[in-house]
Amino acid sequence: MQITAFAFAIILASMHIFAKNMRFIQIIPRSRFLSLGGGVSVGYVFIHILPELKEHQELIEHHGFLLSYLEHHAYLLAMLGLILFYALEKTAKESQKQNQEETGEDQPTRRIFWLHISSFAFYNGLIGYLLIHRDSEGLLSLILYVIAMALHFIVVDYGLRTHHKDIYNRVGRWLLALAVLLGWAIGVLTEIPESVLALFFAFLSGAIILNVLKEELPEDRESSTLAFSLGAIGYIALLLLVS
């Protein structure tokens, strides 16, 4: 099954490599495909990931982490993931605005680019690592995970390309594709304790929610509420059907 997981890691990595060639998503009003993909990602989080946080919560408490005096560790980690990526998004936008005023370049500074890409490399690496986790739960679970994350990567790729433009095409997308494969490789070569994995998993859920909603909510995106809703409801129905 590790070979199957590797094949899916290649598919996920290719989303970043080839997303720039998907001309139909680079339009305003926002491509309905992007809104559909965002809906699928959110549907997966709320139906598949968030319910698992209770299990992870119990696992964290059982292992007595440094946060053991807090009552809801997993949910706090999900909130931390959301807050961190919200802060990254605000920093990138502010840098983009300031850089345009000072130099005329409509993109964040190189320092912010590397901060942004480093954070998303960790994000992608974690998603790649979790391919092994999903692999152990069966092929169907793995396929559902890959579908949701592949669509999510297209949404994320669009947002990062909007911010960083040429440097993202030249450097960023390749690093993010590589991060997925590195995450898979770490999953094959090492075994992270379940309690630590639970922390990462919780963090990821909050980060995914923020990275989808930040692309859907701004008015200038002119997103499709119908496509987003159909993506979320349709994927939720699929998950419930096969559960």
C-alpha positions in Angstrom: 0.0 0.0 0.0 3.0 2.3 0.4 3.4 2.3 -3.4 -0.3 3.3 -3.7 0.3 6.1 -1.2 3.4 7.2 -3.2 1.3 7.3 -6.4 -1.2 9.5 -4.7 1.7 11.7 -3.3 2.8 12.2 -7.0 -0.8 13.2 -7.9 -1.0 15.7 -5.1 2.4 17.2 -5.9 1.4 17.5 -9.5 -1.5 19.8 -8.5 1.0 22.5 -7.7 3.2 21.9 -10.7 0.4 22.0 -13.3 -2.2 24.2 -11.7 -0.8 27.3 -13.4 -1.8 25.7 -16.7 -5.5 25.5 -15.7 -6.4 28.7 -17.5 -10.1 28.3 -16.6 -9.5 29.0 -12.9 -7.7 32.3 -13.5 -10.8 34.5 -14.0 -12.9 37.0 -12.1 -15.7 36.3 -11.3 -14.0 33.5 -9.5 -14.0 30.2 -11.3 -16.8 28.0 -10.1 -14.3 25.1 -10.1 -12.3 26.9 -7.3 -15.4 27.4 -5.3 -16.4 23.8 -5.8 -13.0 22.6 -4.7 -13.2 24.9 -1.6 -16.5 23.4 -0.7 -15.2 19.8 -1.0 -12.2 20.7 1.2 -14.5 22.2 3.9 -16.9 19.3 3.6 -14.0 16.8 4.2 -12.8 18.8 7.2 -16.2 19.0 8.9 -17.3 15.4 8.2 -14.1 13.5 8.3 -11.4 15.4 10.2 -13.3 17.3 12.9 -15.1 14.2 14.2 -11.7 12.6 14.6 -10.6 15.5 16.9 -12.5 13.9 19.8 -10.4 10.7 19.4 -7.3 12.8 19.1 -8.3 14.8 22.2 -8.5 11.6 24.2 -5.2 10.4 22.9 -3.4 13.7 23.8 -4.9 13.7 27.3 -3.9 10.1 27.8 -0.3 10.8 27.0 -0.1 13.9 29.3 1.4 16.5 27.1 2.6 19.9 28.4 -0.8 21.2 27.6 -2.4 18.7 29.9 -3.8 21.4 32.2 -6.0 22.6 29.3 -9.3 20.9 28.7 -9.6 20.9 24.9 -6.1 20.4 23.5 -7.0 19.1 20.0 -9.6 21.9 19.4 -7.1 24.5 20.6 -4.5 23.2 18.1 -7.1 23.5 15.4 -7.7 27.1 16.4 -3.9 27.7 16.5 -3.7 26.4 12.9 -6.4 28.8 11.8 -4.9 31.8 13.6 -1.4 31.1 12.3 -2.4 30.9 8.6 -4.7 33.9 9.1 -1.7 35.9 10.4 0.4 34.7 7.4 -2.3 35.8 5.0 -2.6 39.3 6.6 1.2 39.7 6.6 1.4 38.8 2.9 -1.3 41.2 2.0 0.2 44.1 4.0 3.6 43.4 2.5 2.2 43.3 -0.9 0.5 46.7 -0.4 3.5 48.3 1.1 5.9 46.9 -1.5 3.6 48.2 -4.3 3.6 51.7 -2.7 7.4 51.7 -2.3 8.7 49.9 -5.4 5.7 49.5 -7.7 5.9 45.7 -7.5 2.4 44.2 -6.8 3.7 41.4 -4.6 5.1 40.8 -1.1 8.8 41.1 -0.4 11.2 38.1 -0.8 11.4 37.8 3.0 7.6 37.4 3.2 7.6 35.0 0.2 10.0 32.7 2.0 8.0 32.9 5.2 4.9 32.1 3.3 6.4 29.2 1.3 8.1 27.7 4.4 4.8 27.6 6.2 3.0 26.0 3.3 5.9 23.6 2.8 5.3 22.3 6.4 1.5 22.3 5.7 2.1 20.2 2.5 4.6 18.0 4.2 2.0 17.2 6.9 -0.6 16.4 4.2 1.9 14.1 2.5 2.7 12.4 5.8 -0.9 11.8 6.5 -1.1 9.8 3.2 0.5 7.0 5.2 -2.0 7.5 8.0 -4.9 7.3 5.6 -3.2 4.4 3.8 -3.5 2.3 7.0 -7.3 3.0 7.1 -7.9 1.4 3.7 -7.9 2.3 0.0 -11.3 4.1 0.1 -10.3 6.4 2.9 -7.1 7.2 1.1 -8.9 8.0 -2.2 -11.4 10.3 -0.5 -8.5 12.1 1.3 -6.6 12.5 -2.0 -9.6 13.9 -3.9 -10.3 16.5 -1.2 -6.6 17.5 -0.8 -6.0 17.6 -4.6 -8.9 20.1 -5.0 -7.6 21.9 -2.0 -4.1 22.3 -3.4 -5.5 23.9 -6.6 -7.3 26.4 -4.4 -4.2 27.1 -2.3 -2.0 27.3 -5.4 -4.3 29.9 -6.9 -4.0 32.1 -3.8 -0.3 31.8 -3.5 0.2 32.6 -7.2 -2.1 35.7 -6.8 0.2 36.9 -4.0 3.7 36.0 -5.3 3.3 35.8 -9.0 6.5 35.0 -11.0 8.6 33.9 -8.1 6.0 31.4 -7.1 5.9 30.0 -10.6 9.7 29.7 -10.7 10.4 28.5 -7.2 7.4 28.3 -4.9 5.3 25.6 -6.6 8.2 23.3 -7.0 9.1 23.5 -3.3 5.5 22.8 -2.3 5.4 19.8 -4.6 8.6 18.5 -3.2 7.3 19.0 0.4 4.4 16.6 -0.3 6.9 13.9 -1.4 9.1 14.6 1.5 6.2 14.3 3.9 5.3 10.9 2.3 8.9 9.8 2.6 9.1 10.7 6.3 5.9 8.7 6.8 7.5 5.7 5.2 10.9 5.9 7.0 9.7 7.0 10.5 6.8 6.4 12.8 5.7 9.5 14.6 3.9 8.7 17.9 0.2 8.7 17.6 -0.1 11.4 20.3 2.2 13.7 18.3 0.3 12.9 15.1 -2.9 13.8 16.8 -1.5 17.3 17.5 -0.5 17.8 13.8 -3.8 16.4 12.6 -5.7 18.9 14.8 -3.5 21.8 13.6 -4.1 20.8 10.0 -7.9 20.9 10.3 -7.9 24.5 11.4 -5.4 25.5 8.8 -7.4 23.9 6.0 -10.6 25.7 7.1 -8.8 29.1 7.0 -7.1 28.5 3.7 -10.4 27.7 2.0 -12.4 30.5 3.6 -9.8 33.2 2.9 -10.2 32.4 -0.8 -14.0 32.4 -0.8 -15.0 35.3 1.5 -13.3 38.4 0.0 -15.7 40.4 -2.1 -13.2 41.0 -4.9 -13.1 37.2 -5.6 -16.8 37.2 -6.6 -17.0 33.6 -5.5 -19.9 31.3 -6.4 -22.0 30.5 -3.4 -23.8 27.8 -5.4 -20.7 26.0 -6.5 -19.2 26.2 -3.0 -22.4 24.8 -1.4 -22.7 22.0 -4.0 -19.1 21.0 -3.5 -19.5 20.9 0.3 -22.9 19.2 0.3 -22.1 16.8 -2.5 -18.9 15.6 -0.9 -20.5 15.3 2.5 -23.2 13.2 1.0 -20.5 11.0 -0.6 -18.6 10.6 2.7 -21.8 9.7 4.5 -22.7 7.2 1.8 -19.5 5.3 1.9 -19.1 5.5 5.7 
